[in-house]
Amino acid sequence: MRLLQLLIALLACMTACRLSSAAGLQSELDTSSPISTYRSFIAETQRIEGLFRAYQQNPTYANEIAVARAHLRLGTAVFDLREVPAATRLKHAATGVGYLADILNRLPEYTGGSPSGDPPAHWTLPGTEIRLVRLTDGVRAGDYVFSAHTLATLPSWHADIINDPPVRDTVIFNWRGMQRSATGPLLSHLPTNSLPAFLHFTIDETPLWKALATLLAFLVTLGVTSMWWRRVRQWSAQLSPWKSYAVSFTTPLLMAALAVLTYSFVLFEVIPTGIVSDIGMLTVVIILYIAAAWAAWLGWWLLAEAVVASPLFSNEMYDANLIRLVARVGSLLCAGGLLMLGANDIGIPALGLLAGVSIGGVALALAAQSTVENLYGGVSIFADRPFRVGDIIAFGSATGQVVSIGPRSSRIRASDGRITTVPNADLAKTHVTNLSARERWTFQHRIGVPRHTKRERILALLEDIQAKLEAHESVAILPGWPRARLVAVTETSLEIDIAAQILTSQEATFLEVQQELILVILSSLDGVGAYEPVSDMPASNSNAEPL
């Protein structure tokens, strides 16, 4: 029950922080002029001090949310965060409040008025380097905020002034120290101050014990995800393809859910600061985008295999390999796009690099010309369907069985077992004969009998061969087929052409029937005398074109 309450509280904290970053300015935060922004910041920090004092007296999630929302609301309102990566923007807003509050508490309060005349582009707090700038675009155009340079320089200014005593009344003598040592309601009951001294050693303003706790939390997340992934692989090995992808789809979902819960725990219980906070935030963003890309990749394949396995799938309308090709291309594009967005979100200008590459699009197109050509060749093969996986085809001077059709190339197994990889563009442009698509094979032979054979014997031989061909169950009875005809006379022999159509699409079956028919012909020739095959006619035309 305690864990359930914790998870609900963490999700509530995330929702509250999300709302605080999108809620916009409230009435007491006036950024219409440099002085208004300066005074609004001082007034709001005094209000936050009261909220923090209430949290110290009663460490509950509600009070922690109130302090966190106040920090984020103030930071996102008064700082120029446009140059900060989106993934760490909220963190910089909160830490900036602590740095600036400590600095202003040690400076005399400015009591002067706003600059006269037209609204200035920027204004510097007298006697300091703290500068406010006027936003010129976006929904907040005209507002004054502390500049990006000021935000980036606050840590060094803070180090120079933090040892000076505050000149104003405040209950928080060290805002950054409070932010570094603060813990959530659950950990507030633990004696963290009694930990060994080396665990209080700071890593970029974060105590070592917080860094180790953050690392341990993410290691647990990755460990649980890894164990689940191995278990899923064992289960999926015994399932059909679409069920295997469906089970595997749970892994990125679990990975994303654990990352969110882990980061919520780290953010609202451990509360790291500095580079540890940045690394924690970047880590969870990276995990989420990896999980999203993984889920997108699996989702395409799950959809493809579900369509192929569906009883509504018609092989006459769709080809399973075409659907898998679409899934392969779609999954790569979606996963790559999500990873690119993730890189851009953590500060790597992936989209800018892509735009820069597009400027050299001509060179890129030339470099990828063969790849694109093969991809379109594969699509045309699936669209025209000249052959499918398992068909025996003849292309160029080669013959073989199609093993696979990929996005770039097709693999064809020869009769001796060798596999040849042929680019799809070549197959799309060459003449391909699908031998598996033929409905019948042509049996055609020419034999010779001695020239002195009597006419009656020749006629009887022709009739006998014709009758035996017609009697065979695999021979098609068509106009002019089968036939046995006397076609030529030479000095030594009489030539007989024998032809028939064999009803089969398989070469092995044709060879068996051809052997039977040759034996039948030999039995008819036994009573004629010597005979010899004609040298200028092939003994078998097994590769004849289908009718």
Disulfide bonds with the S-S distance in Angstrom:
none
